[in-house]
Amino acid sequence: MEHPLLFDEPDAALERLRALCLAFPEAVEVLAWGRPTFRAGKKIFVTAGSSMDRPHSIVFKPDPEERRALVQDARFFIPPYFGPAGWLAIDFDTPRTDWVELAELVETSYRQVALKRQLAQLDLWRAPGAPEGSK
């Protein structure tokens, strides 16, 4: 049975999330369970939409040390299916969405699953003095 699509295109918030996720080395978007997933190689680092009730949320893999603090923040919640493996979720289409914070969460999640060569490329891009267009 095919899953229903969670998003109608165009969706401005999803487009902003998509641009953020696809900026990482070798990141790709794969439609799974009716929602966009963003992957480093074959491993998911972000899923858009934690459930049918919360389509404008991201499911991400936090740093295990940071997770302890994040679960104390009411904005974060434990998503179905991914939660038992340590993943968290946060809504991304609210007037209070902090896109800088969201970008940091996405990068941390990417770093949890990326291959060594992908991390090396990311670190090269992030290095001081790296050319702006080096991505």
C-alpha positions as CSV (number, residue, x, y, z in Angstrom):
1,M,0.0,0.0,0.0
2,E,1.3,3.4,-1.0
3,H,1.6,6.1,1.6
4,P,-0.4,9.3,1.0
5,L,1.8,12.4,0.2
6,L,2.2,14.6,3.3
7,F,2.9,17.8,1.4
8,D,1.3,19.7,-1.4
9,E,3.8,21.4,-3.7
10,P,4.7,24.2,-3.7
11,D,5.2,24.5,0.0
12,A,7.4,27.5,1.0
13,A,8.5,26.1,4.4
14,L,9.4,22.8,2.8
15,E,11.3,24.5,0.0
16,R,13.3,26.4,2.7
17,L,14.0,23.1,4.5
18,R,14.9,21.4,1.3
19,A,17.5,24.1,0.4
20,L,19.0,23.8,3.8
21,C,19.3,20.0,3.7
22,L,20.5,19.7,0.1
23,A,23.4,22.1,0.7
24,F,25.4,19.3,2.4
25,P,27.9,17.2,0.5
26,E,26.3,14.4,-1.5
27,A,22.9,15.0,0.2
28,V,19.9,13.7,-1.7
29,E,16.2,13.8,-1.3
30,V,14.2,10.5,-1.4
31,L,10.5,10.3,-1.1
32,A,9.6,7.6,1.6
33,W,6.4,7.0,3.5
34,G,4.8,9.9,1.6
35,R,7.3,12.4,2.8
36,P,10.7,13.8,1.8
37,T,13.7,12.3,3.5
38,F,17.1,13.8,3.2
39,R,20.1,11.4,3.1
40,A,23.8,11.4,3.3
41,G,24.5,8.5,1.0
42,K,21.9,5.9,2.0
43,K,21.4,7.1,5.6
44,I,18.6,9.5,6.6
45,F,19.6,12.6,8.4
46,V,16.3,14.5,8.2
47,T,12.7,13.4,7.6
48,A,10.2,16.1,6.8
49,G,6.9,15.5,8.7
50,S,6.9,13.4,11.9
51,S,3.3,12.4,11.3
52,M,0.1,13.2,9.4
53,D,-0.9,15.5,12.3
54,R,2.5,17.4,12.2
55,P,3.6,17.6,8.6
56,H,5.7,20.8,9.2
57,S,8.1,19.2,11.5
58,I,11.5,17.7,11.0
59,V,12.7,14.4,12.5
60,F,16.5,14.6,13.2
61,K,19.2,12.7,14.9
62,P,20.7,14.9,17.7
63,D,24.1,14.6,19.3
64,P,23.5,12.2,22.2
65,E,24.9,14.8,24.7
66,E,22.7,17.6,23.3
67,R,19.6,15.3,23.3
68,R,19.4,15.5,27.1
69,A,19.0,19.3,27.0
70,L,16.7,19.3,24.0
71,V,14.1,17.0,25.5
72,Q,13.8,19.5,28.4
73,D,12.7,22.1,25.8
74,A,8.9,22.0,25.1
75,R,9.4,22.8,21.4
76,F,11.0,19.3,20.9
77,F,9.1,16.0,20.9
78,I,9.8,12.4,20.5
79,P,8.5,11.3,17.0
80,P,6.8,8.0,16.3
81,Y,8.9,5.2,14.9
82,F,12.2,7.1,15.1
83,G,12.0,8.2,18.8
84,P,13.0,4.8,20.3
85,A,16.3,5.1,18.4
86,G,17.1,8.5,20.0
87,W,15.7,10.8,17.2
88,L,13.8,14.0,18.1
89,A,11.4,16.3,16.2
90,I,10.6,20.0,16.1
91,D,8.0,22.0,14.1
92,F,9.5,24.2,11.4
93,D,6.5,26.3,10.1
94,T,5.7,28.6,13.1
95,P,6.2,32.3,13.5
96,R,8.8,31.5,16.1
97,T,10.9,29.2,14.0
98,D,14.6,29.9,14.4
99,W,16.1,28.9,11.1
100,V,19.6,29.4,12.4
101,E,18.9,26.9,15.2
102,L,17.2,24.6,12.7
103,A,20.3,24.7,10.4
104,E,22.5,23.7,13.4
105,L,20.2,20.8,14.2
106,V,20.2,19.6,10.6
107,E,24.0,19.9,10.4
108,T,24.4,17.9,13.7
109,S,22.1,15.3,12.3
110,Y,24.0,15.1,9.1
111,R,27.3,14.7,11.0
112,Q,25.8,11.7,12.9
113,V,25.3,9.7,9.8
114,A,27.6,11.1,7.1
115,L,30.5,9.1,5.7
116,K,34.1,10.3,6.5
117,R,34.6,11.7,3.0
118,Q,31.4,13.7,3.3
119,L,32.4,15.1,6.7
120,A,35.9,16.0,5.3
121,Q,34.2,17.9,2.5
122,L,31.8,19.7,4.9
123,D,34.7,20.6,7.1
124,L,36.6,21.9,4.1
125,W,33.7,24.1,3.2
126,R,33.4,25.4,6.7
127,A,37.1,26.1,7.1
128,P,38.1,29.8,7.5
129,G,39.0,31.3,4.2
130,A,37.2,28.7,2.1
131,P,35.9,30.2,-1.1
132,E,32.2,31.1,-1.0
133,G,31.3,29.0,-4.0
134,S,33.3,25.9,-3.0
135,K,30.1,23.9,-2.5
